[in-house]
Amino acid sequence: AADSLRGTFRETNLSELAAFTSYALALPSSFLALVDTYD
């Protein structure tokens, strides 16, 4: 089951990156990113 979920998480993370990037480009003076990582 873990192998089948990896693709889903990878796709979700790419779409989240795209959303953050789009927001930062649209509102550069008010954008503040908080990045939380896990291992």
N, C-alpha and C positions, 0 to 999 in steps of 0.2 A: 504494500500500500504506500509506503514512503516513497518509492521510486515514481509512482504515478502522480504524487502530489508535487514533486519537485518542479515539473514543468509548469504547473499552475502558479506556484509561488514566483517562479522566474518571470512569467508573463505579467503577473500582478505588479511586481517590483518595477518592471520596465514602464508600465503604464503610470505608475505613481511618479517615477522619475520624469516622464513626459509632462505630467500635470504640474509638478513643481517647477520645471523649467519654463513652461508656458506662463505660469503665474509670475515667476521672477522676471521674465522678459516684458510682460505686460505692465507690471507695477514695480520697477526696479528700486524706487526710493522707499517703498514701504514693505518690501519683502524681507522676511526673517525666517530662516529655515532652522528647524531643530531636527537633527538627525540622530536617531537611536539605532545602534547596531546590536546584533546578537551573533553568537557563534554556536 
